[in-house]
Each structure stands twice: as structure tokens, then as C-alpha cells.
């Protein structure tokens, strides 16, 4: 294993200072070689061999700590990479599940629409029944039988209770107006009829009644 550093203790300084420079230098080289190769230095110098044997246990302990730290870092890096891989796979599976659910939901809605299109009510499809024109004569009868609506429309007419006697005739005119503009399809229920009648009266019927009741004065010659 290639190691980038090792520890030299300051307590060894006295041992180095007590030796000539050539012996101290050879000892340092022996330590470097051992840290790099973990092989005992090959030297004939008994002083270098003796001093190295003193330093060797501390050097071995530090080599062990260094190697253990490097191993721990590699294991941590592998675990982190594996964890990221699992997280990416989990996100991918989650995304796939969501897409599958959306596709299933789309298919379910599509199937539901198809089924609703084929259902029938009194021999007619539900969709066709929804767009069926409401019977205009039936509308008139239902409106005239609705006492609460009649009271409300009398107040809105600004003509008071006298509007009650006018209502059947005004309903006939309203129905004729709807037919004349070709909007029978716009009235499919009684609520539509009430709303459209109010609009018709405010914009057409009332003006017509007011014009009919307007007195004409003739200036004599």
C-alpha cells in the first residue's frame, strides 16, 4: 500500500542528535523505506539496526492506524455510493408506480365514459337524454302551478299582483320568442325556463307591455 505520510515523534529527536549526520540520515532513509515497503531495512550498520528496532513498534502502530483509517474511508464511500444507488432505484420505482396509477386512472375514466355512453334510459342514451329539448307546454304548466315562483315573478315585474292575470299570455309570448330564435335546446329543465323567462321579461316583455299601455294623445287641428 502506498502511504502518503507517517509520524515521527519529537521524543526521538534526542536519539537522532546523539548520532553523526551520516548515521542519522541512513536511519531516516531506513524508516522511509520500511514505511513504503514494510520490509526490514538492509543495512550493515549495527547502530542503525539497533535504533530502528527501537522505533519500529511505534512505526508499526501508526502504519496500522493509517491503514485502518484508509480502509474505513473506502468502506464509507462504498456504503454511500450503495445508498445513493438504492435511493435512485426507489425514486425510479416510485415514479414508475405513479405513472402506472395515472395510466390506470385514465383507463378507468375512459372505460367509465364508454359505459355511460352505452347506458340507456327509456330506450335513449343518457347523453342524448341530457340534451333532449324540454317540452315547452309542460314548462308553462309547471310554472303556472308554482305559487312561490309566481309571487316572486310578480314582484320582479314591477306591475304587482296585476301581473298574475297577464302571466299565461306572457308565457305564451316567451315560448314563441324562444322558438322564433331557435333556442329550444337551451331549456332542458324548469330552472332554465325560470332563468330565461326572467331575462326575456326584463329585456323584451316588459317593454312590449309598456308600449301597449302607452296612451296616444291627438292634438286637434
C-alpha positions, 0 to 999 in steps of 0.5 A: 500500500502506498502511504502518503505520510507517517509520524515521527515523534519529537521524543526521538529527536534526542536519539537522532542528535546523539548520532553523526549526520551520516548515521542519522540520515541512513536511519531516516532513509531506513524508516522511509523505506520500511514505511513504503515497503514494510520490509526490514531495512538492509543495512550493515550498520549495527547502530542503525539496526539497533535504533530502528528496532527501537522505533519500529513498534511505534512505526508499526502502530501508526502504519496500522492506524493509517491503514485502518483509517484508509480502509474505513474511508473506502468502506464509507464511500462504498456504503454511500455510493450503495445508498445513493444507488438504492435511493435512485432505484426507489425514486425510479420505482416510485415514479414508475408506480405513479405513472402506472396509477395515472395510466390506470386512472385514465383507463378507468375514466375512459372505460367509465365514459364508454359505459355511460355512453352505452347506458340507456334510459327509456330506450335513449342514451343518457347523453342524448337524454341530457340534451333532449329539448324540454317540452315547452307546454309542460314548462308553462304548466309547471310554472303556472302551478308554482305559487312561490315562483309566481309571487316572486315573478310578480314582484320582479315585474314591477306591475304587482299582483296585476301581473298574475292575470297577464302571466299565461299570455306572457308565457305564451309570448316567451315560448314563441320568442324562444322558438322564433330564435331557435333556442329550444335546446337551451331549456332542458329543465324548469330552472332554465325556463325560470332563468330565461323567462326572467331575462326575456321579461326584463329585456323584451316583455316588459317593454312590449307591455309598456308600449301597449299601455302607452296612451296616444294623445291627438292634438286637434287641428 
